[in-house]
Amino acid sequence: MSVTTTYTVTGMTCGHCVQAVTGELRSLPGVEDVQVDLGTGNVTVTSAQPLTPDTVRAAVDEAGYELADA
């Protein structure tokens, strides 16, 4: 059963931003789908197992953006 979690990412302003964040998150083990809403900064990640916030934060940081604290 898949797990879907929504995060808020700050600093994204264009399609390139969306591609960078999507690419980093999709490279994480178990990630099945990533949907980004540029207008709200919400990023919905579907994965085979729950991802730790630190894992998601590291991927978003690698893309050059910041995961907002929940």
C-alpha positions as CSV (number, residue, x, y, z in Angstrom):
1,M,0.0,0.0,0.0
2,S,1.4,3.4,-1.0
3,V,1.8,6.3,1.3
4,T,1.0,9.9,0.1
5,T,2.4,12.9,2.0
6,T,2.2,16.6,1.1
7,Y,5.1,19.0,1.9
8,T,5.5,22.7,1.4
9,V,8.6,23.8,-0.5
10,T,9.7,27.4,-0.5
11,G,11.6,29.3,-3.2
12,M,10.1,27.6,-6.3
13,T,9.2,30.2,-9.0
14,C,9.2,28.5,-12.4
15,G,9.0,25.2,-14.3
16,H,12.7,24.6,-13.9
17,C,12.2,24.8,-10.1
18,V,9.5,22.2,-10.4
19,Q,11.7,19.9,-12.5
20,A,14.6,20.2,-10.1
21,V,12.5,19.3,-7.0
22,T,10.6,16.6,-8.8
23,G,13.8,15.0,-10.1
24,E,15.5,14.9,-6.7
25,L,12.4,13.5,-5.0
26,R,11.8,10.9,-7.7
27,S,15.4,9.6,-7.2
28,L,14.6,8.6,-3.6
29,P,14.1,4.9,-3.0
30,G,10.5,3.8,-3.1
31,V,9.1,7.1,-4.5
32,E,6.4,6.3,-7.0
33,D,5.1,9.7,-8.0
34,V,5.7,13.4,-7.3
35,Q,3.2,16.2,-8.0
36,V,4.1,19.8,-7.6
37,D,1.7,22.8,-7.3
38,L,3.9,25.8,-8.2
39,G,1.3,28.3,-7.1
40,T,1.0,27.0,-3.5
41,G,4.5,25.3,-3.2
42,N,2.8,22.1,-2.2
43,V,4.6,18.9,-3.2
44,T,2.8,15.6,-2.9
45,V,4.9,12.5,-2.8
46,T,3.6,9.0,-3.2
47,S,6.0,6.3,-2.0
48,A,6.0,2.6,-1.3
49,Q,6.9,3.3,2.4
50,P,6.9,6.4,4.5
51,L,9.8,8.8,4.0
52,T,11.5,10.5,6.9
53,P,11.3,14.3,6.9
54,D,15.1,14.4,7.0
55,T,15.2,12.4,3.8
56,V,12.7,14.6,2.0
57,R,14.5,17.8,3.4
58,A,17.9,16.5,2.1
59,A,16.5,15.9,-1.4
60,V,14.8,19.3,-1.5
61,D,18.0,21.0,-0.3
62,E,20.0,19.2,-3.0
63,A,17.6,20.7,-5.6
64,G,18.4,24.1,-4.1
65,Y,15.1,24.8,-2.3
66,E,13.9,24.6,1.3
67,L,11.3,22.4,2.9
68,A,9.0,24.5,5.1
69,D,8.6,23.3,8.6
70,A,5.2,21.7,9.3
